[in-house]
């Protein structure tokens, strides 16, 4: 970006402000010293009465009498000064009687020009400060005093760290769309000779952390044109009309630097639907949006200005903003797939010294659903762990530990749990794991642990074998059964009255999944393939849901179907754990002994009854009897008879 134009003023604004206020302070000191400061005169200060006494004593040699002071010299050559007293008319007689030589002092005469300068200096100082403030307002950028209506857009240069398309990986389709815009700016004749016109704007849409802002920085690094960046919230102020003024000023700056690119991050802060929300239709935000619409495509064409905006909430944007002629292209920046994750990891691993055993492909397979920001955080956490362990290279073990920390939370080994709590947690997690193993549609187990992580006392982590873009009915029913496995295991082993609150998160997940199956995905035979809930403001599942207008009978039927799905998952988990109760005991005892088991450990344990680990001698896992265990009778679990415990 060597051709980017630098701002006109390259000086240090802090130094200029310091010099300005320093000059004002010195000018004030001069005014005070000249006008109001006391006039110092050499000599000893005497009271007038003491002066008359010394004259009467004959100690005074000579004096000079002025209109506002009397100076003189004593016979011991010491000088003095005193202030005369009005009404003393016999001073000259007293001086003559004591043979003191005296004379008068002519008043000091000052030039008319000097007097005018002294009197006008405060007014000149006020005029100078006002002129400086006006100059700051005219310079723009919103940094000057009263610069409310000036744009806060910043001109991005190479000094801020150049990012190119080589630093962007895993979102090839989005990158190709924006590479075409850069090529158009570099060589417009290549497209215009076939009748093509430069696009007015491109909207980057994607979940948080997928790389929208990084793509914009890459455009700034590749394009040989000025690149302005601003946030959507910078337009909105408490003063009415300020946002519209800033939009006008931003486009005026862009016109002076055309062809150029203007990047607006989080445009949903200013581009929401008009007429929605609090306030009337003439509020500040809507005025700002109206001005943005006019500047992008109004009577005056802004040739050579490309607007690139980013948001993760496209559903809340005003339709007038999304029409062709304003944002001509909507570029979706998705969560990367396994190939994209491997490329993103390769980009971030360039800055990290890696051990020979590090395999980015393996890490990419174990991080489904991770965004670019998540992967960058994973690499950073692995580097921090290696530094904490005083290693020179970052090994695969650090990446595995960092992945567990990011996905499941940090270990809380300092948390003290009683033996009963550990046993309850072990059987709870073993219940999840056994149901997951025997449900064909469930994802394979990656790791099971009873070490507290984050807010959970234990966790069973499942990872899909490949990236999933949609879920099938059988997998949803399997997930419902797995989520209920922990609560069922507690009831089987400890009895109905001893179940804990540890299944609260499982119940919340199961209820939400069943609700979506009934109200959004049409997976209820009684209600049919209809939508009964609408997604509120949000993107890709973020935000709340609102039930559409339904009759009372339909609402009751929806709640009954949700209950039936969750009860079905509970019953499937109960049947599986009742049938494989020996495996439940075996896995729980292994978790109590090893605390953390991998998917391979669980597979070997259920097949051979033992776990082979180099750090511990291999041997069969011994099953210790648990006091109070009983197998509940099959039947209703919600509102029915409680299972009998021993």
C-alpha positions as CSV (number, residue, x, y, z in Angstrom):
1,X,0.0,0.0,0.0
2,X,2.8,2.3,-0.8
3,X,0.5,4.5,-2.9
4,X,-1.8,5.3,0.0
5,X,-1.9,9.0,0.7
6,X,-0.7,10.1,4.1
7,X,-2.7,12.5,6.2
8,X,-1.7,16.2,5.7
9,X,-0.5,16.7,9.2
10,X,2.2,14.2,10.3
11,X,3.1,16.0,13.5
12,X,2.5,14.8,17.0
13,X,-0.9,16.2,18.2
14,X,0.1,15.8,21.9
15,X,3.2,17.9,21.4
16,X,1.3,20.6,19.6
17,X,-1.3,20.7,22.4
18,X,1.4,20.9,25.0
19,X,3.2,23.8,23.2
20,X,-0.1,25.6,22.8
21,X,-1.1,25.5,26.4
22,X,2.5,26.3,27.5
23,X,2.4,29.5,25.4
24,X,-1.0,30.5,26.9
25,X,0.4,29.9,30.4
26,X,3.5,32.1,29.7
27,X,1.4,34.9,28.2
28,X,-0.8,34.9,31.3
29,X,2.3,35.1,33.5
30,X,3.5,38.1,31.5
31,X,0.1,39.9,31.8
32,X,0.0,39.3,35.5
33,X,3.6,40.4,36.1
34,X,3.1,43.6,34.0
35,X,-0.4,44.7,35.1
36,X,-1.0,43.3,38.5
37,X,2.4,42.3,39.9
38,X,3.9,44.3,42.8
39,X,6.7,46.7,41.9
40,X,9.9,45.8,43.7
41,X,12.3,48.6,44.8
42,X,15.8,48.0,46.3
43,X,16.2,49.1,49.9
44,X,14.9,48.4,53.4
45,X,11.2,48.8,53.9
46,X,10.4,51.4,56.6
47,X,7.2,52.4,58.2
48,X,6.4,56.1,57.7
49,X,6.5,56.7,61.5
50,X,9.9,55.1,61.7
51,X,11.1,57.2,58.8
52,X,10.1,60.5,60.6
53,X,11.8,59.3,63.8
54,X,15.0,58.6,61.9
55,X,14.8,62.1,60.3
56,X,14.3,63.6,63.8
57,X,17.3,61.7,65.1
58,X,19.5,63.0,62.3
59,X,20.2,59.5,60.9
60,X,19.0,60.4,57.3
61,X,21.4,61.8,54.8
62,X,19.1,62.4,51.8
63,X,15.7,61.5,50.4
64,X,13.8,61.5,47.1
65,X,10.1,62.2,47.4
66,X,7.8,60.7,44.7
67,X,4.0,60.6,44.3
68,X,3.8,57.0,45.5
69,X,7.0,56.3,47.4
70,X,9.8,57.9,49.3
71,X,13.4,56.6,48.9
72,X,16.5,57.7,50.7
73,X,19.9,56.9,52.1
74,X,20.9,56.8,55.8
75,X,24.2,58.2,57.0
76,X,25.6,54.7,57.3
77,X,25.0,54.4,53.5
78,X,22.0,52.0,54.0
79,X,19.1,52.6,51.5
80,X,15.5,52.5,52.5
81,X,12.0,53.0,51.0
82,X,8.7,54.0,52.6
83,X,5.2,54.9,51.5
84,X,4.0,58.5,52.0
85,X,1.0,59.3,54.1
86,X,-1.6,61.7,52.5
87,X,-2.1,65.0,54.5
88,X,1.4,65.2,55.9
89,X,2.2,68.8,54.8
90,X,5.1,69.5,57.2
91,X,7.5,66.8,55.9
92,X,9.6,69.3,54.1
93,X,9.9,71.5,57.2
94,X,11.0,68.5,59.2
95,X,13.7,67.6,56.6
96,X,15.0,71.2,56.6
97,X,15.2,71.4,60.4
98,X,17.4,68.3,60.4
99,X,19.6,69.3,57.4
100,X,18.4,66.4,55.2
101,X,18.9,66.9,51.5
102,X,15.7,66.2,49.6
103,X,14.5,66.2,46.0
104,X,11.5,65.1,44.0
105,X,11.0,62.1,41.6
106,X,9.3,62.6,38.3
107,X,6.4,60.1,37.6
108,X,7.4,57.4,35.1
109,X,6.1,58.1,31.6
110,X,5.0,55.1,29.5
111,X,4.5,55.3,25.7
112,X,1.0,55.3,24.3
113,X,1.8,52.2,22.2
114,X,3.0,50.3,25.2
115,X,-0.2,51.1,27.2
116,X,-2.4,50.0,24.3
117,X,-0.5,46.7,24.0
118,X,-0.8,46.0,27.7
119,X,-4.5,46.7,27.7
120,X,-5.3,44.7,24.6
121,X,-3.1,41.7,25.5
122,X,-5.9,39.8,27.3
123,X,-8.3,40.3,24.3
124,X,-5.6,39.1,21.9
125,X,-5.1,36.0,24.0
126,X,-8.9,35.2,23.9
127,X,-9.0,35.7,20.2
128,X,-6.0,33.4,19.7
129,X,-7.6,30.5,21.7
130,X,-10.9,30.9,19.7
131,X,-9.0,30.9,16.4
132,X,-7.1,27.7,17.4
133,X,-10.4,26.0,18.3
134,X,-11.9,26.9,15.0
135,X,-8.9,25.6,13.1
136,X,-9.2,22.3,15.0
137,X,-12.8,22.0,13.9
138,X,-12.0,22.7,10.3
139,X,-9.3,20.1,10.2
140,X,-11.9,17.3,10.7
141,X,-11.6,13.9,12.1
142,X,-13.8,14.8,15.1
143,X,-10.7,15.3,17.3
144,X,-11.0,19.0,17.7
145,X,-13.1,20.9,20.2
146,X,-16.8,21.0,19.1
147,X,-15.9,18.5,16.3
148,X,-19.1,16.5,16.9
149,X,-20.1,16.5,13.2
150,X,-16.8,15.3,11.8
151,X,-16.2,11.8,10.7
152,X,-14.2,9.5,12.9
153,X,-13.0,7.3,9.9
154,X,-9.3,6.5,10.1
155,X,-7.0,6.2,7.1
156,X,-5.3,2.8,7.4
157,X,-1.6,2.7,6.4
158,X,1.2,0.2,6.3
159,X,2.4,1.4,9.7
160,X,-0.5,-0.4,11.4
161,X,0.6,-3.9,10.3
162,X,0.0,-5.0,6.7
163,X,-2.2,-8.0,6.3
164,X,-2.7,-9.7,2.9
165,X,-4.8,-12.5,1.4
166,X,-2.0,-14.9,2.2
167,X,-2.9,-14.4,5.9
168,X,-6.5,-15.4,5.2
169,X,-7.3,-19.1,5.0
170,X,-10.3,-21.4,5.2
171,X,-12.8,-19.1,3.5
172,X,-11.8,-19.4,-0.1
173,X,-15.1,-18.4,-1.6
174,X,-15.4,-15.2,0.3
175,X,-11.8,-14.4,-0.5
176,X,-12.4,-14.8,-4.2
177,X,-15.4,-12.4,-4.1
178,X,-13.3,-9.7,-2.5
179,X,-10.2,-10.4,-4.6
180,X,-12.4,-9.4,-7.6
181,X,-13.1,-6.0,-6.0
182,X,-9.4,-5.4,-5.5
183,X,-8.7,-6.3,-9.1
184,X,-11.4,-3.9,-10.2
185,X,-9.7,-1.1,-8.3
186,X,-6.3,-2.0,-9.7
187,X,-7.5,-2.4,-13.3
188,X,-11.0,-1.0,-13.9
189,X,-10.6,-1.0,-17.7
190,X,-10.4,-4.8,-17.7
191,X,-14.0,-5.0,-16.5
192,X,-15.5,-1.7,-17.9
193,X,-14.6,-2.5,-21.5
194,X,-17.2,-5.3,-21.3
195,X,-19.8,-3.0,-19.7
196,X,-19.2,-4.0,-16.1
197,X,-19.5,-1.4,-13.4
198,X,-17.6,-1.2,-10.2
199,X,-19.8,-2.6,-7.3
200,X,-21.1,0.0,-4.8
201,X,-20.7,-2.2,-1.7
202,X,-20.1,-5.6,-0.3
203,X,-21.7,-6.9,3.0
204,X,-19.7,-9.5,4.9
205,X,-22.0,-11.8,6.8
206,X,-20.9,-14.5,9.3
207,X,-20.8,-15.6,12.9
208,X,-18.5,-13.9,15.3
209,X,-14.8,-14.8,14.9
210,X,-15.1,-16.2,11.3
211,X,-12.7,-13.5,9.9
212,X,-14.8,-10.7,8.6
213,X,-12.6,-7.9,9.9
214,X,-9.5,-9.9,8.9
215,X,-10.8,-10.0,5.3
216,X,-11.3,-6.3,5.4
217,X,-7.7,-5.8,6.6
218,X,-6.5,-8.1,3.8
219,X,-8.3,-5.9,1.3
220,X,-6.5,-2.9,2.8
221,X,-3.2,-4.7,2.4
222,X,-3.8,-5.8,-1.2
223,X,-5.5,-2.7,-2.6
224,X,-3.3,0.1,-3.8
225,X,-5.9,2.7,-2.8
226,X,-6.7,4.6,0.4
227,X,-8.6,2.5,3.0
228,X,-10.8,4.2,5.6
229,X,-12.1,2.2,8.6
230,X,-14.9,3.1,11.0
231,X,-17.3,1.4,13.4
232,X,-21.1,1.6,13.1
233,X,-21.3,2.9,16.6
234,X,-19.1,5.9,15.8
235,X,-22.0,7.5,13.8
236,X,-24.5,7.5,16.7
237,X,-24.4,10.2,19.3
238,X,-26.9,11.6,21.8
239,X,-27.2,14.8,19.7
240,X,-29.7,14.7,16.9
241,X,-28.2,15.2,13.5
242,X,-24.6,14.4,14.5
243,X,-24.6,10.9,12.9
244,X,-25.9,12.3,9.5
245,X,-23.3,15.0,9.6
246,X,-20.6,12.4,10.2
247,X,-21.8,10.3,7.3
248,X,-21.7,13.4,5.0
249,X,-18.2,14.2,6.2
250,X,-17.0,10.7,5.8
251,X,-18.1,10.6,2.1
252,X,-16.5,14.0,1.5
253,X,-13.2,12.7,2.7
254,X,-13.7,9.6,0.6
255,X,-14.4,11.7,-2.5
256,X,-11.2,13.6,-2.1
257,X,-9.3,10.2,-2.0
258,X,-11.3,8.3,-4.6
259,X,-10.9,5.6,-5.7
260,X,-10.9,4.3,-2.2
261,X,-12.5,1.7,0.2
262,X,-14.5,2.6,3.3
263,X,-15.0,-0.3,5.8
264,X,-17.8,0.0,8.3
265,X,-17.6,-2.6,11.0
266,X,-20.7,-3.8,12.9
267,X,-23.0,-1.9,10.6
268,X,-26.1,-3.3,12.4
269,X,-25.5,-0.6,15.1
270,X,-26.7,2.0,12.6
271,X,-28.5,0.0,9.8
272,X,-31.4,-1.5,11.7
273,X,-35.0,-1.6,10.4
274,X,-36.5,1.8,10.4
275,X,-39.7,2.2,12.5
276,X,-38.8,-0.6,14.9
277,X,-37.8,-0.4,18.5
278,X,-38.0,2.6,20.9
279,X,-38.4,6.2,19.8
280,X,-40.3,7.7,16.9
281,X,-39.4,7.4,13.2
282,X,-37.4,10.6,13.4
283,X,-34.8,9.6,15.9
284,X,-31.0,10.0,15.6
285,X,-30.2,6.5,14.3
286,X,-32.8,6.6,11.5
287,X,-31.6,10.0,10.4
288,X,-28.1,8.6,10.2
289,X,-29.3,5.6,8.2
290,X,-31.3,7.8,5.8
291,X,-28.2,9.9,5.1
292,X,-26.1,6.7,4.6
293,X,-28.7,5.4,2.0
294,X,-28.6,8.7,0.1
295,X,-24.8,8.9,0.1
296,X,-24.5,5.3,-1.2
297,X,-27.0,5.6,-4.0
298,X,-28.7,9.0,-4.3
299,X,-28.9,11.8,-6.9
300,X,-25.1,12.4,-6.7
301,X,-23.2,9.3,-7.7
302,X,-20.1,8.6,-5.6
303,X,-17.9,7.1,-8.2
304,X,-14.8,5.2,-7.1
305,X,-16.0,4.7,-3.5
306,X,-16.6,1.1,-2.4
307,X,-18.4,0.5,0.9
308,X,-17.5,-2.8,2.7
309,X,-19.5,-3.6,5.8
310,X,-19.5,-6.4,8.3
311,X,-22.2,-7.8,10.5
312,X,-23.3,-11.1,12.2
313,X,-27.0,-10.0,12.3
314,X,-28.1,-9.5,8.7
315,X,-31.7,-10.1,9.6
316,X,-32.0,-6.8,11.5
317,X,-30.7,-4.6,8.6
318,X,-33.1,-2.3,6.7
319,X,-34.1,-3.8,3.3
320,X,-33.3,-0.5,1.6
321,X,-29.7,-1.0,2.7
322,X,-29.4,-4.5,1.2
323,X,-30.9,-3.7,-2.3
324,X,-28.6,-3.8,-5.4
325,X,-27.0,-0.4,-6.0
326,X,-26.1,-0.1,-2.3
327,X,-24.8,-3.4,-1.1
328,X,-24.5,-5.2,-4.4
329,X,-23.0,-8.3,-2.9
330,X,-23.6,-10.3,0.3
331,X,-20.5,-12.3,1.0
332,X,-21.1,-15.1,3.5
333,X,-18.1,-15.9,5.7
334,X,-18.9,-19.3,7.2
335,X,-17.4,-21.4,9.9
336,X,-14.5,-23.3,8.3
337,X,-14.7,-27.0,7.4
338,X,-11.9,-29.4,8.2
339,X,-9.9,-28.3,5.2
340,X,-10.3,-24.7,6.1
341,X,-9.4,-25.4,9.8
342,X,-6.2,-27.1,8.7
343,X,-5.2,-24.1,6.6
344,X,-6.0,-21.6,9.4
345,X,-4.0,-23.6,11.8
346,X,-1.1,-23.6,9.4
347,X,-1.3,-19.8,9.2
348,X,-1.2,-19.3,13.0
349,X,1.4,-22.0,13.6
350,X,4.0,-20.1,11.5
351,X,4.7,-18.0,14.5
352,X,5.1,-20.9,16.9
353,X,8.1,-23.3,17.2
354,X,6.5,-26.7,16.7
355,X,7.7,-30.1,17.9
356,X,7.9,-32.9,15.2
357,X,4.8,-34.7,16.5
358,X,2.4,-31.8,15.8
359,X,-0.1,-32.7,13.1
360,X,-2.4,-29.9,12.1
361,X,-4.8,-32.4,10.4
362,X,-5.4,-34.2,13.6
363,X,-6.1,-31.0,15.5
364,X,-8.4,-29.9,12.7
365,X,-10.4,-33.1,12.9
366,X,-10.8,-32.7,16.7
367,X,-12.1,-29.1,16.5
368,X,-15.4,-29.2,14.5
369,X,-17.3,-25.9,14.7
370,X,-14.3,-23.8,15.6
371,X,-14.1,-20.4,14.0
372,X,-10.9,-18.7,12.9
373,X,-10.7,-16.8,16.2
374,X,-11.2,-20.0,18.2
375,X,-8.3,-21.7,16.3
376,X,-6.1,-18.7,16.9
377,X,-6.9,-18.8,20.6
378,X,-6.2,-22.6,20.6
379,X,-2.7,-22.1,19.1
380,X,-2.0,-19.2,21.6
381,X,-3.1,-21.4,24.6
382,X,-0.9,-24.2,23.5
383,X,2.1,-21.8,23.3
384,X,1.3,-20.4,26.7
385,X,1.1,-24.0,28.2
386,X,4.5,-24.9,26.6
387,X,6.1,-21.7,28.1
388,X,4.6,-22.5,31.5
389,X,6.1,-26.0,31.3
390,X,9.5,-24.5,30.4
391,X,9.6,-26.2,26.9
392,X,11.4,-24.9,23.9
393,X,8.9,-26.4,21.4
394,X,5.1,-26.7,21.4
395,X,4.3,-30.4,21.3
396,X,1.1,-32.2,20.4
397,X,0.4,-32.7,24.1
398,X,0.1,-28.9,24.6
399,X,-2.4,-28.7,21.7
400,X,-4.5,-31.5,23.2
401,X,-4.5,-29.9,26.6
402,X,-5.3,-26.5,25.1
403,X,-8.1,-28.0,23.1
404,X,-9.6,-29.5,26.3
405,X,-9.2,-26.2,28.1
406,X,-11.0,-24.3,25.2
407,X,-13.8,-26.8,24.7
408,X,-14.4,-28.0,28.3
409,X,-12.9,-25.2,30.5
410,X,-9.9,-25.0,32.7
411,X,-9.3,-27.8,35.2
412,X,-10.2,-27.0,38.8
413,X,-8.0,-29.4,40.6
414,X,-8.0,-27.2,43.7
415,X,-11.7,-27.9,44.2
416,X,-12.3,-30.3,47.1
417,X,-14.9,-32.9,46.6
418,X,-16.0,-35.6,49.0
419,X,-15.9,-39.2,48.1
420,X,-19.6,-39.4,47.8
421,X,-19.6,-36.4,45.4
422,X,-16.8,-38.0,43.3
423,X,-18.8,-41.3,43.2
424,X,-22.0,-39.5,42.1
425,X,-20.1,-37.6,39.4
426,X,-18.4,-40.8,38.2
427,X,-21.7,-42.6,37.8
428,X,-23.3,-39.6,36.2
429,X,-20.7,-39.3,33.5
430,X,-20.5,-43.0,33.1
431,X,-24.2,-43.0,32.4
432,X,-23.8,-40.5,29.6
433,X,-20.9,-42.5,28.1
434,X,-22.6,-45.9,28.2
435,X,-25.7,-44.5,26.5
436,X,-23.5,-42.8,23.9
437,X,-21.6,-46.0,23.2
438,X,-24.8,-48.1,22.6
439,X,-26.7,-45.4,20.6
440,X,-25.7,-46.1,16.9
441,X,-26.5,-42.5,15.8
442,X,-24.5,-40.8,18.6
443,X,-21.2,-39.2,17.9
444,X,-18.1,-41.2,19.2
445,X,-16.8,-40.3,22.6
446,X,-13.6,-38.1,22.6
447,X,-13.0,-37.9,26.4
448,X,-14.7,-38.4,29.7
449,X,-13.5,-36.8,32.9
450,X,-14.6,-36.3,36.5
451,X,-12.1,-33.4,37.0
452,X,-14.1,-30.2,37.5
453,X,-13.8,-28.0,34.5
454,X,-15.4,-24.6,34.2
455,X,-18.8,-24.7,35.9
456,X,-19.2,-28.5,35.5
457,X,-18.1,-31.2,38.0
458,X,-17.4,-33.6,35.2
459,X,-17.9,-33.9,31.4
460,X,-18.3,-36.4,28.5
461,X,-17.0,-34.8,25.3
462,X,-18.2,-36.3,22.0
463,X,-16.8,-35.3,18.7
464,X,-18.3,-36.1,15.2
465,X,-16.2,-38.1,12.8
466,X,-16.8,-35.5,10.1
467,X,-18.3,-32.0,9.8
468,X,-22.1,-32.0,10.0
469,X,-24.2,-29.5,8.2
470,X,-27.6,-30.9,9.2
471,X,-29.0,-33.2,11.9
472,X,-31.2,-36.2,11.3
473,X,-34.1,-37.4,13.4
474,X,-32.3,-40.5,14.7
475,X,-29.4,-38.5,15.9
476,X,-31.6,-36.1,17.7
477,X,-33.3,-39.0,19.5
478,X,-29.9,-40.4,20.3
479,X,-28.8,-37.0,21.8
480,X,-32.0,-36.9,23.9
481,X,-31.1,-40.3,25.3
482,X,-27.5,-39.4,26.0
483,X,-28.5,-36.2,27.7
484,X,-30.8,-38.2,30.1
485,X,-28.2,-40.8,30.7
486,X,-26.6,-39.0,33.7
487,X,-29.9,-38.6,35.6
488,X,-30.9,-42.2,34.9
489,X,-27.6,-43.5,36.2
490,X,-28.0,-41.6,39.4
491,X,-31.4,-43.0,39.9
492,X,-30.3,-46.6,39.2
493,X,-27.3,-46.5,41.5
494,X,-28.3,-44.2,44.3
495,X,-32.1,-44.2,44.2
496,X,-34.8,-41.7,43.4
497,X,-34.3,-39.6,46.6
498,X,-30.6,-39.2,46.1
499,X,-30.5,-37.7,42.6
500,X,-28.5,-34.5,42.4
501,X,-28.9,-31.2,40.6
502,X,-26.0,-32.1,38.3
503,X,-28.4,-32.8,35.5
504,X,-29.7,-29.3,35.2
505,X,-27.7,-28.5,32.1
506,X,-28.7,-31.9,30.5
507,X,-32.4,-31.2,31.1
508,X,-32.1,-27.7,29.7
509,X,-30.4,-29.0,26.5
510,X,-32.9,-31.8,26.1
511,X,-35.9,-29.5,26.5
512,X,-34.5,-27.0,24.0
513,X,-33.7,-29.7,21.5
514,X,-37.2,-31.2,21.8
515,X,-38.8,-27.8,21.5
516,X,-37.0,-27.1,18.3
517,X,-38.0,-30.6,16.9
518,X,-41.6,-29.8,17.6
519,X,-42.0,-26.1,16.8
520,X,-39.4,-25.4,14.1
521,X,-38.3,-28.6,12.4
522,X,-41.7,-30.3,12.0
523,X,-40.7,-33.6,13.6
524,X,-43.9,-34.2,15.6
525,X,-46.4,-36.6,14.0
526,X,-49.4,-35.0,15.8
527,X,-48.5,-31.4,14.9
528,X,-47.1,-32.0,11.4
529,X,-44.5,-30.1,9.4
530,X,-45.5,-26.6,10.6
531,X,-43.6,-23.8,12.3
532,X,-44.9,-22.7,15.6
533,X,-42.0,-20.6,16.8
534,X,-40.0,-17.8,15.1
535,X,-36.4,-17.0,15.6
536,X,-36.0,-13.6,17.1
537,X,-33.2,-11.1,16.2
538,X,-29.9,-13.0,15.8
539,X,-27.8,-15.0,13.4
540,X,-27.2,-18.7,13.1
541,X,-29.1,-19.8,16.1
542,X,-28.1,-16.8,18.4
543,X,-31.0,-15.0,20.0
544,X,-34.3,-16.1,21.5
545,X,-37.5,-17.6,20.1
546,X,-41.0,-16.3,20.1
547,X,-44.0,-18.6,19.9
548,X,-46.3,-17.7,17.1
549,X,-50.1,-17.1,17.5
550,X,-51.6,-20.4,18.4
551,X,-54.8,-21.6,20.0
552,X,-54.8,-22.9,23.6
553,X,-55.3,-26.5,22.5
554,X,-52.4,-26.2,20.1
555,X,-50.1,-24.8,22.8
556,X,-51.1,-27.7,25.1
557,X,-50.3,-30.1,22.4
558,X,-46.9,-28.5,21.8
559,X,-46.0,-28.9,25.4
560,X,-47.3,-32.5,25.5
561,X,-45.2,-33.4,22.4
562,X,-42.1,-31.8,24.0
563,X,-42.7,-33.7,27.1
564,X,-43.2,-37.0,25.2
565,X,-39.8,-36.5,23.3
566,X,-37.9,-35.9,26.5
567,X,-39.6,-38.8,28.2
568,X,-38.8,-41.0,25.3
569,X,-35.1,-40.2,25.6
570,X,-35.3,-40.9,29.3
571,X,-36.9,-44.3,28.7
572,X,-34.3,-45.2,26.0
573,X,-31.5,-44.3,28.5
574,X,-33.1,-46.3,31.2
575,X,-33.5,-49.4,29.1
576,X,-29.8,-49.2,27.9
577,X,-28.4,-48.6,31.4
578,X,-30.5,-51.3,32.9
579,X,-29.3,-53.8,30.3
580,X,-25.6,-52.7,30.6
581,X,-25.4,-52.0,34.3
582,X,-22.2,-54.1,34.6
583,X,-20.5,-51.7,32.1
584,X,-21.9,-48.7,34.0
585,X,-20.1,-50.0,37.2
586,X,-17.0,-50.8,35.3
587,X,-16.7,-47.4,33.6
588,X,-17.5,-45.5,36.9
589,X,-14.8,-47.4,38.8
590,X,-12.3,-46.6,36.0
591,X,-13.2,-42.9,36.2
592,X,-12.7,-42.9,39.9
593,X,-9.3,-44.5,39.4
594,X,-8.0,-42.6,36.4
595,X,-10.2,-39.5,36.6
596,X,-9.9,-38.9,32.8
597,X,-10.4,-41.5,30.0
598,X,-10.1,-41.1,26.3
599,X,-12.4,-42.6,23.8
600,X,-9.9,-45.4,23.1
601,X,-9.6,-46.1,26.8
602,X,-13.3,-46.5,27.1
603,X,-13.5,-48.8,24.1
604,X,-10.7,-51.0,25.4
605,X,-12.3,-51.1,28.9
606,X,-15.7,-52.2,27.7
607,X,-14.1,-54.9,25.4
608,X,-11.3,-56.3,27.6
609,X,-12.2,-55.0,31.1
610,X,-8.9,-53.4,31.5
611,X,-6.9,-50.2,30.4
612,X,-3.3,-50.4,29.3
613,X,-1.4,-47.3,30.1
614,X,2.4,-46.9,30.3
615,X,2.3,-44.7,33.4
616,X,0.4,-47.4,35.4
617,X,0.7,-51.1,35.5
618,X,-2.1,-52.7,33.4
619,X,-4.7,-54.8,35.1
620,X,-8.4,-55.4,35.3
621,X,-10.6,-52.7,36.9
622,X,-12.0,-53.9,40.2
623,X,-15.7,-53.1,40.7
624,X,-16.4,-51.9,44.3
625,X,-20.0,-52.4,45.5
626,X,-22.0,-49.1,45.8
627,X,-24.2,-48.9,48.9
628,X,-27.9,-48.2,48.0
629,X,-27.8,-49.4,44.4
630,X,-30.9,-50.8,42.9
631,X,-32.4,-51.3,39.4
632,X,-35.6,-49.3,39.0
633,X,-38.7,-50.9,37.5
634,X,-39.4,-50.0,33.9
635,X,-42.2,-47.6,33.5
636,X,-43.0,-43.9,33.8
637,X,-40.3,-41.6,35.1
638,X,-42.1,-38.3,34.9
639,X,-45.0,-38.0,37.4
640,X,-45.2,-41.8,37.9
641,X,-44.1,-44.0,40.7
642,X,-40.6,-43.3,42.1
643,X,-38.1,-46.2,41.6
644,X,-37.5,-48.1,44.8
645,X,-34.0,-47.9,46.2
646,X,-32.4,-50.3,48.5
